[in-house]
Amino acid sequence: LPERERAELKRRKLLLEVTLKSYWIRKGSAFSTAVARPETELTPEMIATGSWRRLPFKPYNFSSLGLPPACGHLHPLLKVRSELRQIFLEMG
């Protein structure tokens, strides 16, 4: 349709333009029907046998945060106070 007629039909809501997208999917070089999980740890057996050379390894994430260190403890007097409070609460 000419642009003028198309604009007129759009204005009167008699024309609806739809964009269709299509994709072609092909098998890649690493295609496999079996799901193989990559190795996460290098063991002494892998090093001894040399099997680590042909195994896929999970990439290491250097930007991830580790677990926070377990630090800090209650003062012994605070522990005694909380134990006494619990005893009195149980007594009513």
Phi, psi and omega per residue, in radians:
L1 nan 2.551 3.032
P2 -1.147 2.707 -3.074
E3 -1.032 -0.670 -3.096
R4 -1.142 -0.807 3.132
E5 -1.166 -0.682 3.127
R6 -1.094 -0.735 3.121
A7 -1.126 -0.680 3.125
E8 -1.140 -0.768 3.126
L9 -1.157 -0.637 3.086
K10 -1.136 -0.726 -3.130
R11 -1.096 -0.645 3.134
R12 -1.501 0.052 3.130
K13 1.020 0.674 3.075
L14 -1.824 -0.082 -3.117
L15 -2.298 2.355 3.111
L16 -2.229 2.083 3.121
E17 -1.570 2.295 3.140
V18 -2.174 2.335 3.094
T19 -1.772 2.143 3.111
L20 -1.820 2.357 3.092
K21 -2.066 2.445 3.090
S22 -2.281 2.666 -3.106
Y23 -2.270 2.517 3.026
W24 -1.823 2.229 -3.123
I25 -2.016 2.238 3.111
R26 -2.219 2.742 3.103
K27 -1.254 2.331 3.131
G28 -1.556 -3.099 -3.115
S29 -1.217 -0.470 -3.121
A30 -1.730 0.338 -3.117
F31 -1.188 2.387 3.099
S32 -2.685 2.541 3.103
T33 -1.467 -0.316 3.113
A34 -1.684 2.449 3.111
V35 -1.537 2.056 3.136
A36 -1.929 2.156 3.120
R37 -1.483 2.310 3.120
P38 -1.229 2.639 3.125
E39 -1.224 2.557 -3.141
T40 -1.971 -0.335 -3.100
E41 -2.305 2.533 3.068
L42 -1.726 2.052 -3.074
T43 -1.767 2.797 3.094
P44 -1.062 -0.551 3.120
E45 -1.149 -0.677 3.109
M46 -1.100 -0.707 -3.139
I47 -1.185 -0.732 -3.101
A48 -1.146 -0.723 -3.099
T49 -1.509 -0.323 -3.111
G50 1.419 0.212 -3.112
S51 -1.269 -0.263 -3.125
W52 -1.142 -0.378 -3.095
R53 -1.195 -0.553 -3.081
R54 -1.816 -0.007 3.141
L55 -1.594 2.457 3.044
P56 -1.403 2.363 3.133
F57 -1.953 2.556 3.092
K58 -1.208 2.341 3.136
P59 -1.158 2.519 -3.108
Y60 -1.460 2.341 -3.138
N61 -1.692 1.787 -3.098
F62 -1.381 -0.253 -3.101
S63 -1.670 0.013 -3.139
S64 -1.348 2.646 3.125
L65 -1.622 2.484 3.111
G66 -1.473 -3.093 3.087
L67 -1.230 2.491 3.086
P68 -1.169 2.494 -3.124
P69 -1.170 2.454 3.105
A70 -1.367 1.872 -3.118
C71 -2.505 2.785 3.103
G72 1.552 2.312 3.137
H73 -2.391 2.783 3.071
L74 -1.257 2.572 3.061
H75 -1.171 2.489 -3.114
P76 -0.949 -0.649 3.133
L77 -1.201 -0.588 3.074
L78 -1.181 -0.604 3.080
K79 -1.116 -0.787 3.140
V80 -1.099 -0.751 -3.132
R81 -1.091 -0.713 -3.136
S82 -1.221 -0.605 3.083
E83 -1.158 -0.747 3.114
L84 -1.122 -0.732 3.101
R85 -1.034 -0.745 3.120
Q86 -1.113 -0.706 3.114
I87 -1.080 -0.816 -3.127
F88 -1.175 -0.579 3.080
L89 -1.152 -0.678 3.102
E90 -1.188 -0.540 3.114
M91 -1.317 -0.372 3.140
G92 1.730 nan nan
